[in-house]
Amino acid sequence: MITLPAPVSTPLRPTIHPLRILYAEDLQQLREFTSLMLGKVGHLIETANDGIEALEWLTRAPAAFDLLITDHHMPRMNGLELVQCVRTLPFRGKIIVFSSELNEAVHDQYRQLGVDLILPKPIFPVTLRRMLDELFTPGTVEADETRPDLDLVLA
């Protein structure tokens, strides 16, 4: 008779509560994909076609969202302009910026506005889910700001 060792129990990190997310993106396919992907893990998503529409949502109900995710390049109002306006509101949620073409000067402007994360496109679902988990689980991102395995910029 062969005796197998007892399984090692490793503690699982607690899962984050369902987040209320506002996602501003001008490309319909990305809005739909991100909404579907985040909705599958239980988050509640509202989308905006651009910065102006997102600002309207947040002006009407700044406490309705835990997180604003915005693209940088959008017509009518880009992500940087949106974040500047949002900082004048009583919005207390976190902010993530997605972009494919951010330069260091723009990164610095986002950092000065207190953006929580800047993620370069393309954003992989597993990376986004991991970042959301870390942003909303106390003490995880701040403790490890230089993760070489993730393609991101912490603001």
C-alpha positions in Angstrom: 0.0 0.0 0.0 1.3 3.5 -0.9 0.8 6.3 1.4 0.5 9.7 -0.1 1.5 12.8 1.8 -1.2 15.0 3.1 -2.1 17.9 0.8 -0.5 21.2 1.7 -3.0 23.8 2.5 -2.2 27.3 1.1 -4.3 30.2 2.2 -6.2 31.8 -0.7 -6.4 35.5 -0.9 -9.8 36.8 -0.3 -11.7 37.8 -3.5 -12.6 41.4 -3.9 -16.3 42.4 -3.6 -18.1 43.2 -6.9 -16.9 46.6 -8.0 -19.0 49.3 -9.6 -16.9 50.3 -12.6 -17.3 53.1 -15.1 -15.4 52.4 -18.3 -14.7 55.3 -20.8 -13.6 54.0 -24.2 -14.4 55.2 -27.7 -14.1 51.8 -29.4 -17.3 49.8 -29.0 -15.6 46.4 -29.4 -13.3 47.2 -26.4 -16.2 48.4 -24.3 -18.1 45.3 -25.1 -15.2 42.9 -24.5 -14.1 44.6 -21.2 -17.7 44.7 -20.0 -18.2 41.0 -20.7 -14.8 40.0 -19.2 -15.3 42.0 -16.0 -19.0 41.1 -15.7 -18.1 37.4 -15.8 -16.2 37.8 -12.5 -19.1 39.7 -10.9 -18.3 43.4 -11.4 -21.0 45.8 -12.4 -20.0 47.8 -15.5 -21.4 51.0 -17.0 -19.7 52.3 -20.2 -19.2 55.7 -21.7 -18.3 56.5 -25.4 -15.9 59.2 -24.4 -14.7 61.5 -21.6 -17.6 63.8 -21.8 -20.1 61.0 -21.3 -18.1 59.6 -18.4 -17.9 63.0 -16.8 -21.7 63.3 -17.1 -22.1 60.0 -15.2 -19.7 61.1 -12.5 -21.1 64.5 -12.2 -24.6 63.1 -11.6 -23.5 60.4 -9.2 -19.9 60.6 -8.0 -20.4 58.0 -5.3 -22.0 55.5 -7.7 -18.6 54.0 -8.8 -15.7 52.4 -7.1 -13.5 52.7 -10.1 -13.1 54.8 -13.3 -11.2 53.1 -16.1 -10.5 55.4 -19.0 -8.7 55.2 -22.3 -6.3 58.1 -22.9 -7.0 58.7 -26.6 -10.7 59.5 -27.1 -12.6 62.1 -29.2 -14.3 65.2 -27.6 -12.5 64.7 -24.2 -9.4 62.5 -23.7 -8.5 60.6 -20.6 -6.2 63.3 -19.2 -8.9 66.0 -19.6 -11.4 63.6 -18.0 -9.2 62.9 -15.0 -8.5 66.6 -14.5 -12.3 67.3 -14.4 -13.0 64.3 -12.2 -10.5 65.6 -9.6 -12.8 68.6 -9.1 -15.7 66.3 -8.2 -16.3 64.5 -4.9 -15.4 61.2 -6.7 -13.4 59.0 -4.2 -13.0 55.9 -6.3 -9.8 54.7 -7.9 -8.7 55.6 -11.5 -7.0 53.4 -14.1 -5.8 54.7 -17.4 -5.5 52.5 -20.5 -3.3 53.7 -23.4 -1.3 52.7 -26.3 0.7 55.9 -26.8 1.5 57.5 -23.5 4.8 59.4 -23.3 6.6 60.2 -20.1 5.3 63.8 -19.9 1.7 62.5 -20.1 2.6 59.8 -17.5 3.8 62.6 -15.2 0.6 64.6 -15.6 -1.5 61.5 -14.7 0.8 60.9 -11.7 0.3 64.5 -10.5 -3.4 63.9 -10.7 -3.1 60.9 -8.4 -4.1 58.2 -11.0 -3.8 54.7 -9.4 -2.5 52.8 -12.4 -1.5 53.4 -16.0 -1.8 50.2 -18.1 -0.4 50.2 -21.6 -2.5 48.6 -24.3 -3.0 45.8 -25.1 -4.3 44.9 -21.7 -4.6 41.2 -21.1 -7.7 40.0 -19.0 -5.6 38.2 -16.5 -3.4 41.3 -15.9 -6.4 43.5 -15.5 -8.1 41.1 -13.1 -4.9 40.8 -11.1 -4.5 44.5 -10.9 -8.1 45.0 -9.8 -7.6 42.4 -7.1 -4.4 44.1 -5.9 -5.8 47.6 -6.0 -8.8 46.7 -3.9 -7.1 44.3 -1.5 -5.4 46.5 1.1 -1.6 46.5 1.1 -0.9 44.5 -2.0 0.1 47.0 -4.7 1.9 49.4 -2.5 4.0 46.6 -1.1 5.2 45.5 -4.5 5.4 48.4 -7.0 8.0 46.9 -9.3 6.5 43.7 -10.6 8.6 42.6 -13.6 6.0 40.0 -14.6 3.3 42.7 -15.4 3.4 45.1 -18.2 2.2 48.2 -16.3 3.1 51.5 -14.9 2.1 52.2 -11.4 1.4 55.9 -10.9 
